[in-house]
Amino acid sequence: MTQAFVPSGEQLEMLQLASPFAWQVYQKNQTQIDEFLGVVGWQSSLSYHDFDDLIAKFTHADADTLIDMDEQQAMSGLRQLRHWLMVKWIWQDALGEIELEELTGQLSDFADACISFAKNFVAQKLIARYGNPIIRQKHKLINDELAIIAMGKLGAKELNLSSDIDLVFVHLGNGETDGKKCIDTHKFMKDLGRGVIRLLDENTEHGFVFRVDMRLRPWGDGSPLVIHLPALQKYFDQHGRTWERFAWLKARIVNTVSDEFANQLTQSIKNFVHRYYIDYSAFSALREMKAMIINQQIQRQDLDNVKLGMGGIRDIEFIVQAFALIYGGHHLPIVADSACLACLSALTKFGYIDPQESEQLSAAYRFFRRLEHAIQARHDQQSQKLPSDPDELNALAKTLGFESIAAFRSVLEAHRQNVSRPFGRMITDRQSPHQENLDLTQIEESLQESLGDETMAIWTQFTQSRLVTSLDDVAKDRLKNAYPIILHALSNHAKQNGVQAASEALPRLIELLEAICRRSIYLIMLTENPDATIRLIPMLSASPWIAKELAHYPVLLDTFLQKRYLYLPDKTELSDILRQNLLRVEPFDDEGYLNVIRLFKKNQVLAVATADVLGLRHIMKVSDSLTFIAEVVLESALHRAFYELGQKHGYPLLQDGQRSTPDACGFAIIGYGKLGGLEMSYASDLDLVFLHRINENAQTDGDKPISGMKFAARLVQKIMTYLATQTRDGRAYEIDTRLRPSGNAGVAVSSVAGFEHYQHDKAWAWEHQALVRARAICGDKMVLAEFDRIRKAVLTQSRELSQVKQDVLQMRQKMQSHLGTKPNNHHGQVQQFHLKQDFGGLVDIEFLAQFMVLSHAHLAPNLAVWSDNVRIFEELANAGIWTLEQCQKLTQAYLDLRKKTHELALLEQTSIVDETAWHQLRMYVQTVWQQTFEHDDLPE
């Protein structure tokens, strides 16, 4: 038998001092409470499941008897349990025998258990009366569900001793109940929500369990009590304000719902609250929120409010939550735990909050929260205000361990000062504080002097243009605020890079401003990031391609301002980014999908281009990144197309008789050319071949079956549509499928067996040459492995050397005559040099690699492993076929030529250059060509 708790005299005195409320409850029920504390354990930590058991005991209920239980019985049992637990917690807190996080965690778990009990209790009553709420969804029936979302302190599991609980009710969708008395699901869920509130909030002769506040729901007071998920998502998309994102930071689903509903709801909240990028758009709104807080503090003049007064709890929470809102989507660990102290710790680790200030804020938060508990414990009131009565205040100070009110107030004031300092700087700091008070007139005069009247007239023409003068007041103010930052950046560029560079940048800058001034959120991004704006101007000057991309797609500004170019994601990280971006796109929403993959590609390519212009990445790393971007988009398109066709027609059978699955889809994408050779550039198209191991004659297993061949053909068509459809944001990629078996005359997709037969028996020599630069990209692992096997077998065939030479030379001559430059002086000498097509250029080096593979891979099979030229040359050196020096010089020549083509693409110039600077490199390539093919075989 469990022994009752026996308090000491000192413990009794502390309870009487700390809380007249708890002392009164204890005196009335001393024997029962002592027994209760003996059962639950004086120092034991209670879990959610413990509270479940206690609720069942105090309400005399279990899951099977809820439907027969009287509501008054449930209400009185919950309230009695709450009173006895409050005695324990208040007592422990006053004696300093429980940590802050432990106390708030137990309070929150108790609230969760009460909410879940209330929801189940009311739901069973309603189901008995109306039947189950049912939704008809895509030819199937599903049960409607109510998710109870905790906001604020309960959402973060930081509940106070006498906190109210902020809740939002969300259900799945519209439908009807299936009982004899049928009602719509919205009324069912509304009655369910009202029942939960009544069970917890109604103040009876036994008191209440928790005060319930519903004002944080969409549209606030006066709006429907319950909202369904599609309406919530629409509200977030169209009406959600920054302060609401602030409120939803701590949102948490309390009760048990299906995994699918929980995932949809959680993701919708995350997408609303957080941005993948650093959220500069929040700065302005947060500044306004901070101003509102300060104004309220000034008007209230309430220094004795430990939450709302200056330097109080709300100021700490504002600092932490503002940082979490701005940076949380970019650094997910910051928001992994929304509790204030946990979030503060994460922000400190990421360097957003100074460690010393973080320690001071943490200490202040703990002090204020314990003080808040002490205030609320006295009379079980939701108050954060210090008592005005000296005796009350003295009792409060002694409960907290202070000898006098003066000592207490001294510590209180020190904590307030430690909070007020960082709060005062919060949001007003820009990245360069010395730029806060830039004088626009002085900057304009300085620019006039350095750039001249003619150039500055372009700026004046813009500022006085109809576009600018017709802006609304908000946009005008934001543009006006941005002017000093922008012109300071332009002036800085003129000083560092010369007048000519600044003059080139100005028209491109104006084109960008014309594109963004009506979407003035981008102006805020520039204003809040003066250092990033300073870096932007040289980029506009250096690359008209980047300037044009930013002007056409201002959303890409975020990529630049965040300096994503400093770290280019690898393929796995790119996949994760795209997957996150696609979470809000529903199946069969082609427009949404196309928009996401195009924006993803443009964002990532811009980051690569910026790194390229700044010289931050080696040319091979640049091409690797561009190739990875294409691969990730292809993987996504294949996965989505297969899923959607499978939903419509069912899945096809494979040639081994097994049913295909998304992982073993029986279909694969092969990349040729630059994609295959890991050598993508900014304007590269995708040379693709599609292979399958699907049973072409068998029918799919869905409601609308089609043949396996038709399924594979539609899969290709759908992938092509995703990638090549022209939208307002352009195409994702240009697609070329002419390298498939039989070219344009062949079918869109070939079986693995058909592909193998074609390569061995029908392919032209140039198709084997193209196969050198082919590579398995994505899809069914067995198909990819079969392609690798076929490719190696074809490339390692023994060939007659003279025939290979003839074939390669004929193809090279044909390409040069069609695409190379023509002699342009009387002596027939080429003064211009096409870096790619002319002899001694890129194509010669590529053809040399391909020739060496086709002519030597039967003796050195490792030559057939790689599809990129650099590693082919490495293998030639390893095999001793060419000298290491020759391979290294060819590799360097190849990289130099590619780097220059990238540079010219970003300058929007052709690949035709003055031959003089490239003469030595060109002659070396031609020498190797002559040595390889023999002088008399060299095309003239």
N, C-alpha and C positions, 0 to 999 in steps of 0.2 A: 504493500500500500504506500502511495506517495505521501511524503510528509508535507504538511502545510508550511508555508513561508512564515518565519518568525522574525519580524523586523526589530532592529535595535532601537533604543531610545533616540540615538543620534539620527538614525534614518527617519524616524517618525517626525522629529523636529524639522528636518530638512523638507519633507513633503509638506508639512503645515506651513513652512515659510515660503516655499516655492509656489504653491498652487492652492488657494482656497477652494477652487473647483474640485481638484483631485482629492483634497483632504475631506471634503464633504462627501464625495462618492465613497471614499474608503471607510469613513466613519459609519455610513449607513449599511455597508455590506462587508464589514471587516472580516468576518469568518469566511464568507464565500470567496472574497478576493484573496485572502491568505492561502486558501486551498487552491484557488485558481493559479496563483503565482507558484505554488508548489508543483502543480501539474505541468505548467508550461515552462517552468524553470526561471528563476530570477535573472540569471545571467545568460540564459540560452538564447541563441539567435533563431528567430522564427522564420520559416520559409513560406512560400506561396502555398505549398501543399499542407503545411501546418494550419494555415488560415482556412483552407478549404475544410479541413477536419473540424476546426473550431466552429466554423459557421454551421456546419451540419449538426454539431452537438447543441449549439445554442438555439438553433431554430427547430431542432428535433426533426430533421429532414434528411433524406437521401435522394438520389436522382430519381428513384422510382415513385417517391411519395410527393414530389413537388406539386403535381397536378391536384392533389387532394388537400394541400396545405392551405390554411387560412392566411390571407395577406397580413392581417394584424399580428398573427403569430410570427410570421417571417420578419415583419418590421420591428417588433419588440425584441426578438432574439438578436438581430443585427445591432440594435442600439445598445443593448446590455453588453454585448461583447465589445463593442467600441469603447464604452465607458471603462471597462475593466482593463482593456489594453492601454487606454490612455493613462490610467493610473500608473501602470508599469513603466511606460515610456517617459512620462513626466518625471517620475521618481528617479529612474536611471539617469536621465539627462541632468537633473538637478544635482545628483551625486557625482556626475562626471564619469559614470561607469559604462557609457556607450559612446562610440565614435559617431561623428556627424553622418558619414556615409552609411553606417550601419543603421542608424535611426531612420534616416530618410528613406533608405531602401526597404526597411520593414514596413514603414507607413505606406509606401507605394505598393508593395506586394499585398498588403491588407486591402487597400483600395481596389486593386486589380481583382482580388478574389471576391470582394463584395459586388463589384460591377458584373463579373461573370455569373455569380449566383443570381443576381437580380435579373439579368438578361434571360438565363435559362428558366427561372421561375415564371416570369411573365410570358415567355415564348410558349411554354407548355400550356398555359391557360388559353392563350390565343389560338393555338393549333387545335386544341380540343373544341373550340367554338367555331372556327372558320376553316380548319384544314391547313395543310402545308402551303406556304407561298411558293408558286411555281412560275418559272419563266420559260417561254418557248424560244429556243435559241438554235438557229440553223438546223431545223428538222429534228431537234431533240429537246427534251424537257429537263430542266435543271432546277434545283432548289434555290430560291432566293436566300440571301444571307445578309445579316446585319453586322457590320464591323463598327465597333465602338472605339473611336480614336481618342486617346488621351493627349491633351496639349499641355503646354506650360510645364509646371513643376512635376505633375504626375507623368507627363510624357517622357521627361528626363529622369524619372525615378528619384525626384528630389522633394518629395512632398513634406510639408510642414506639419507640426502638431495640430494646427487648426486651419489648414488650407482648405479652400474650396477646390473642386476639381473641374477643369475645363475639358468639355467633351464635344466631339463632333460625331454624328451618326451618318454612316454611308451604307447603302445597300446596293446589290448588284444591278438590278434593272426593273423595268415594268413587267407586270404579269398579273396573275390572279391566284387566289387560293383554290384548293381543290375540295373544299368541304361542302356540306349541304347548303350552308349560308356563305355564299361566295362574295369576297370583297377583293379590291385590287391590292397589289403588293405594297403600294405606297401607303395606303391606309393601315395595312397590317403593320408595317414597319414604324409608322408614326405612333400607333397605339403601343407598340413594343417600346419605343423610345420614351413615351410618356410614363409607361409603367415602371421602367427602370428609374427614371427621375423621381417618381413618387416614392418608390421603395427606399431610396437613399436619402432624398432631400427633405421630405415632409417632416415638419417639426411636430412631433406628437408629445404626449406626456412623458415619454421616455427619451425625448430629445431627437437628434438626427444622427445619420451615419456620416454623410458628407454633403456639404452644400454643393450643388451642381450648377455650373455656369455654361450656358450654350452660346454665348455671344460671339465666339470665334468661328462659328459656322459661316459658310459663304453667304453673303448679303446680310449677316448679322441678325439682330432682333427684327421680328416681323416677317422673316422669311420662313419657308417650310422647315419643320424640325429635322426632317430627314431628307437627304439628297442621294440620288443614285449615282453610280460611278461615272457613266458617260457625261452626266450634267456637271459633276465635279471636275472632270477633265476639261470640259469646255470652259468652265469658270476659270480654271487655272490658266488656260491658254488665252482667253479673251479679256478677263476682268481682274485677274489676280494682281495685287499691288505689292510693292516691295515690303511694306510693313507686314503684309500677310505672309510673305516668304519668311520674314523674321519670326512670325508666330508659328509657322509650320515647321521650323527648324527642329523642334522637339517632339513632333507628332509621332505617336506610337500606337499600333493596334493592340488593344488590351485583351480582347476575348479571342477564342479559337475560331478561325474561319478556314475555309479550304486553302490549300497552298496556292492554287491558281488565282483566287480572289486576292489573297494576301500579297502575292507577287505583283499583280496588276496595280493594286492600290498603293503599295510601297513604292513602286517605280514611278507612278504618277506623281506622288508627293516629292520624290527625289528630283524628278525632272523639273518640277515647279520651283523647288527651293534652290537647287544647286545648278550651277553651270559648269561644264567640263573645263572651261577657261576661267582665268581670274576675272571676277565679275566687276569690271569697272562701272557698269551701269548702276550698281548699287550705291556708289559713293554719294551721288547727289541726293538720293532719297534718304540715305542714312544721315547725311548732314542735316536734312530737314527734320528728321526724327530727333536728332540730338538737340537741335534748336528748340523743338517743341518740349523736350524734357527740361531743358534749362529754363524756358519760359514758365513752365508749370512750377518749377522749384522756386523761381523768383516770386511768382504770384502767390504761392502757398506760404512762403516764408516759414516753412515747417522743418526746422532743423532737427526736431525730435522724432522724425519719421525715419527709421533705420533702413527702410526699403526705398522710399521715394525721395528722401531728402538728399542734399548734395553730398557726394562721396559715399552714397549708400549702396544697397544691394543692386538696385536697378542700374546704377552706373557701371558696376562690375559686369553685370550680365550684358549690358550694351556693348562694352568693350569686347568681350569674348564672342558674343553672337555676331557682332558686325564683322569681325575677322573671319568667323566661321562661314558667314554668308558670302563673303568676297572670295575666300580662298578654299572653302571646303570642297567644292566640286573639282578643284584642280588637285588637291591633296586629300584623298579620301580618309586617311587616318585621323584627320582633324575632326571629322564628324562621325567617326565610328561609334563614339559614345557622346551623346548630346549633353550630358551632365556638365555643369559649369566648370567644376574643378578638373574633370577629365579632359575637357576641350581646351582649357587653359594650359594644361600640361602639354598637350599635343602641339598647340600653337607655339609654345616655348621651344619645343624640340625642333620645329621647322624654322625657328629664328624670327618669327613675326612679333614676338613679345620678348623684351629684355628679361634675362633670367632673374635679375634682382627685383625688377618690377613685378614679375610673375610671382615671386615668393611673397612680396608685399600684398599683392592682390589676393593670393590664396589665403594668407593669414587674415586679411580683412574679411574675406568672404566667410571663413569659418567663424570668426568672432561675431559678425553680424547675424549669421544664421542661428548661432546658439543664443544670441540676444533676442532674436525674433521668436525663437521657441520659448524662451523665458517669459516674454511678454504675453504670448498666446496661452501659455500654460496657466497663467494666473486665474483667468476666468473663462477659459475655453472660447475665446473670441478671436475672430480673424482680424487682428490688429498688428500693425508694425510700428506703432507710435509709443514713445516712452510715456509712462504715466506722469501726469502733472502733480499728483498727490505725493508729497515728500515721503510719507510712510511707505507708499507703494513703491516708489523709486528706490528707497533704501532697501526694501526687501528684495527687489530685483537685483541690486548691486551685490548684496550679500549672497544671493543664490549663485551669482556668477563668480564668487570668490573674492570680491573686492571688500576692503575694510571700510570704505567710505564712498559716498556719491562722487566726491571730487576725484578720487583715484579712478573710479569707473569712467567719468567723463574725460579724464586726461587720455586714457587709452582709446576711448571712442573717437576723440578728436584726431589722435595720431593716425588711426586707421582711415578716417575720412580724408585726411590730407594725402595719404598714400594712394587713395583711389582717385581723388580729384585731379592730381597731376597728369596721369596718363589719360584720364577721361577728357581733360581740357585739350589735349593734343589730338585726341582721336578724331579721325576723318578730316580734320583741317590740314593735317600734314600731307603735302604732296611729296613726290619722290625727290624733288629738289627744292627745299624750303627757300633758298635764296631767290627763287623765281616767283615767289608769291606776289611780289609787288612790282612786276615789270611795267615800265612806263611805255604805253603804246606809241605816244607821240615821239618820244626819243628814239624808239626803235625804227619807226617809219622814216624819221629824218636821217638816221644812220644808213638805212638801206638806200634811201634816195641818193645819198652821197656816194655810196659804193657801187650801186647798180645802175644809176643814171635815170634820167626822167623817162626815157622810152620804156625801159623795163618796168619801172614802178607804175607807169600809166596802165599797164596790164592789170596790176593789183587794184588800182583805183577803179578801173572799169568793172572789175568783179564786185567790189564792195558796193558799187552804185547800180548794179545790174537789177533788172526787174525781178530776177529770181530771188535775190537777197532782200530787196525792199518789200516783196510780197509775202515773206515768211511770217508765220504767226509770232506772237510776242515771245512765247517760250523759246522757239527756235532762234529768234533774233538775239535774245539774251545769251543763249548758249554759244552762238557764233561770236558775239561780242566778247564773251569771256575767253573764247579760244584764240582770238586774234593775237594778243601779246605773246602767248606761248608759241604759236605758229610762226610769227614773224621773228621772234627771238631765235627759233631754230633755223630759219632761213638765213638770218644774219650770221649766226654761228657757222653755218656751212660756207658762206661767202668768205669769212675770215680764214677758215681752215683749208678750203679747196679752191678758192679763187672766184672771181666775179663770173667767169664763164660758166662754171659749174652751177652757181646759184641761179644764173639766168636760164640755164637749161631746166633746172628743177622747178622754177616758178610756174610755168604753164601747166606742168604735170600736177603740181600742188593744187592749182586752181581747179583743174579738171576733177581732182579728187574731192575738193570742197563742194563743188557743184553737185557731185553725186551724193554727198552725205548731209548737206545742210538741211534738207527736209526730213531726214531721219536723224534727228539731232542727238540721239544717244551716242553716235560716233563722235560728235563734238565733245561730249563729256569724256569719252575715252582719251581723246587727245589732251584735253585740259587737265585731267587728273594724272596724266603721265607725261610731264614735260620732258623728262630725260628720254623716254621712248620716242617722243615727237622729234627731238633733236636727232635721233638715229634714223628716223623715217626720211628726213629730207635728203641725206646723201644716197639713200636707196632709190628714191625717186629719180635722182640725178643719174645714178649709175645704170639703171635698167629701165628703159621705157616699157619693157614687157611687164615688169613688176608693177610699174606705175599704172599701166592700163588694166591689169588684173584687179588692182585695188579700187580703181575708179569704177570698173564694171561690176565688181562684187565687193562692196564695202564691208560685208560681213567678215572678209578675210583680214581686215585690220586687226582683229583680235589676235590672230596668229602672229602678226608682227609685234604688236605691243606687248605681248606676253613673252617675247623673245624665244618662241618655240624652236627657232633655228639653232639655238645653242645646244639643243639635244634632239637629235633625230631618232624617233622611235624605231626599234627593230620590228621584224615582221609580227612577232607575237603581240607586241604592244599595239601595233597598228590594228591588228584584228580585234583587240579588246576595245580600242577607241571606236572603231566602226560599229561593233556590236552594241556598245553603249549608245551611240547615236541612233541606232535603229530600234531601240527598245520601244519608242513611242509610235513606230510605224506599224499599223495593223496589217495582217495578211491580206493580199489582194488590193492593197492601196498602192497601185503602181506609181501614181504621181508623187506620193510621199516618199516612196523608196527611191525614185529617180532623183528627187531633190536632195536627199541625204547623201547618196553615193557621189553625186557631182560636187556637193559642197565639201564632203570629206576629201575627195581627190584634190580639189583646188586648194584647200587649207594645207594639206600635207605637201603638195608640190610647191606651194609658195614658201613654206619653211625650208624646203630643200634648196630652192632657188636663192633664197636670202643667204643661206650658209655658203652656197657656191660663190655668189658675188663677193661675199666678205672673205672668201678664201679660208673658211673654217673647216672644209671637208675636202679630202682627196677626191679626185675625179672618179675613182672606182667606188668610193663610198657614196658619192652623189648618185651614180648610176644604180648602185645596189638599192638605195632608198627609193628611187623612182620605180625600180622593178618591183620591190616589195609592195609598194602602193598598188600597182596594177594587179599583182597576185592576190592581194587581200580583196580587192574589188571583184575579181573573177571568182574567188572562193565564195564570197557572199552571194553573187548573182546565181551561181550554180546551186547553192544550197536553197535559196529562196525559190528559184524556178522549179526545182525538183519537188519541194514541199507543196507548192501551190498546184502543180499538175497532179501530184499524188492525192491531194484533197479533192480535186475535181474528178479524176478518172480512176483513182486507185493506183497502186504501185505495180510495175511490170515484173514479170518473171525473168530471172537471169538464165543464161545458157546452161547452168548446172542444175536448173530446176528450182533453185531457191528463190524465195520472194525477196525483191530488192528492199532496201531500207535507206534512210538518209545517209547512213555511214557507208553502206555497201550498195551504192546507187547504180553500179554497173556502167558508169559514164565518167569520162575524164576529158580534161582540156589540156592540149599540148601547145606549147608556145614555140614559135619559130622566130628567126630574125633577132631583133634587139631584145625582145622579151625572152626568147630562148637563150640568148647569149649573155643575159644579165647586164645589158648595156643600154638600157632605156635612156632616152633624152626627153626634153620637155615637150616635144611635138611628135614623139614616136607613136605610130599606130600599133595595133596589136595584130600580129600574124598568128592566126589560130587554126588548129585542126582538132576536130572532135572525134573521139573514139568511144566505142561501147562494147559491152559483153551481155547485152540484153537479148532475150529470145524474141526475135523480130516478129514471129508469127503468133505467139501466144498473146491472149488478151490481158489487159490490166484487171485488177480485182475490185474495182470500184463500181458505183452505181451507174456510171456512164463509161463503160469499158471501151478502150481503143487498143489497137495492135501495139506490140512493143516497138515496131519500126516507127509508127506514127508518134508514139510517146517520145522516142528519142529525137525525132525531127522537130516536134513542138518544143522540146527542151532547148534545142539549139536556137530555134526562133525566139523563144522567150528570153534567153540569155542575150542574144543579139539586140533585142528590143530594149532591154535594161541598159545595155552599154552604149548603144549607138543612136538611140532616139534623141532627136534635137528638141531641147527644152529651152526655156528662157535663160538657163544657165549653161547652155551649150550641150555638147555630148560629153559623156564620160570619156569615151575613147572612140577613135576611128577603128573599125574592124576590117581586116583583110583575111579572107578564107581561101584565097586562090592557090595556096600551097597544099590544099587537101588533094587526095588521090583523084586524078583526072581533072584537076583544076575546076574552072567554072562549069565544066560539063559533068562533074561528078556529083554524087549525093552530098548533102550537108554534113552527114555524120556517117562514119564507116565503122564496121565491126572490126575488132582486133584481128580476126582471121583475114578479113578482106584487106585490111591495111598491110598485113604481113605479105600476103600474096602479091599485092600491087608493088610493094617495095622490092621484092625479090625478082619479079617477072616482068613488070611493066614500066617501072619508074624510069624517067630520063636521067641522064648523068647529072644535070643541074639540080634535080630533086634530091639526089644523094648528097650533092654539095650543100643544099639547104638543110638536109638532115643533120649535118655537122653542128649547126647552130640551133637544133631543136632540143626541147627539154620538157619533161613532164611537169605540169604546173599544179593541178589540183583535181580532186575527184576520187573515184573508186581506187583503192590501193592496188587491187589486183590488175586493173587496167593500166595503171601507171607503171607497175612492175613489168607487165607484158610489153609496154611500149619501150621501156629501157632495154629489155632483152632483144626486141626486134631491131632497135637502133644500133645496138652494139654488134649484132650479127651482120647487119647490112654494112656498117662502116668498116668492119674488120675483114670483109671479103678481100681476097687477093685479086688485084686488078692489073691490067697491062699498063705499064707506066706511060708509054707513048700515047695510049688512048686517053688516059686521064689528063695528060698535058694538053692534048688537042681539045678536049671537051672544055677544060677550064679556060684555055686561051680564047676559044671561040665565044664563050659566054662573057669573058672580060672585054673583048673587042666590041661585042654587041652593046654592052652597057655604056662603054665610053662614047661610042658613036651617038648614042641616044641622049646621054645625060651629061657628058663632059663638056668643057669649054672648047671653043674653036679658036684657032690661031687668029690674031688680030693685028698683025703688022705685015709688012711686005716680005720679011724674011721667013715667014711661016713659023716663027718662034712664039710660044705661048707666054705672054707676060702676066696673065692672070692665072690663078691656080684655084681650082675647085678642090677644097680640102678632102672631100669625100670621093668624087667621081673621077678626077683626073689621075693619070698615071703617076705613081709615086705617092698616092694619097691613101685614105682609109680603106677603100675597096681593095686596093692591091694587097694591103696587109691582111685583110680578111680572107682574100682568095689564096694567099700564100698559106695561111693556116689550114684552110679547107683542103687545099691540094695535098699538103703534107699528111693530113689525116687519111684521105682517101688512098694515097699511094703507099703509106707506111704502117697503117694501123694493124694490118694482118701480121706484121712482125713485132709491133710495139702496141699491144691492145690498150694500154693506158691512154693512148692518144684519143681513143673513142669514149673515154669516161666523161670528159668535160665538154661543155658547149660554148665556153667563152674563150676568146683568143688568148688572153693573158696566160691562162693555165695550160692551154694547148702548147704555147711556146715553152712553158716550164717543162712540160713532159718531153718536148723535143730535145731540150738540153739534158734532161735526166736520162733519156735513151741514147744520148751521144750522137743523134742524127745531125744536129746543128751544135755549134759551139755555144757555151754559156754567154759569151760576150755578144754573139750575133743575136741570140734570143733576147737578151736584155736590151740591146739597142733597138731592136724591132718593137719590143714592148713599150719602151719609152717613147718612141716615135708615135706609136699608136695612141698612147695616153695623151701626148701633147696635142695631137690632131683632134682627139675627142674633146679635150678641154677647150680648145679654141672654138669648136663648133657649138659647145654649150654657151660659151661667152657671147658668140655672135647671135645665138638664138635669143638670149636675154636682152641683147641690144637691138633685136628685131632687124638684123642684117643677114644677108645671104652668106653662104659658105664659100663664096668666091672672094679671094684675097689677092693682094700683090704677091707675086711669086718670090720676090727677092728675099724676104725674111725666112722663107721656107725652102730655099734652094738646096741647102746642104742636107736637110732631112730628106727632101724629095729624092735627091740623087742617091742617098744611101738605100732607100727603099727600092729604087729602080735597079741599083746594083745587085741587091739580093734577088730581085726578080730575075734579072739576067742570068745570075749564077744558077738559079733554080731551074729555069726553063730553057737555058742556053740562049746565047745572044741572038742567033738567027731566028729564034722563035718569038722574040719580043715584038709585039705589035708596034707598028710605027704610027 
